[in-house]
Amino acid sequence: MVYKVLYQENPLEIPVREHSKSLYIRAKSEREVRQLLKEKNINIEFIQLLDEAHLAYEQQSEFFQVEND
């Protein structure tokens, strides 16, 4: 399963949508996503499981790259 993670680079920053960044990560659960990202010093705003249609849409972006593939 592929998850989309919205985050702030500064872990002390209050989430502001205009400053949000995203990354994609393959994992079995949201808990696993959090465990894989705990070493990064980021403020996780939202984790979303991508269904097939949403994943196909995201893959069209030139910035799409799954982190742990």
Helices and strands as residue ranges (DSSP letters): E 2-8, G 17-19, E 21-26, H 30-37, E 43-49, H 52-59
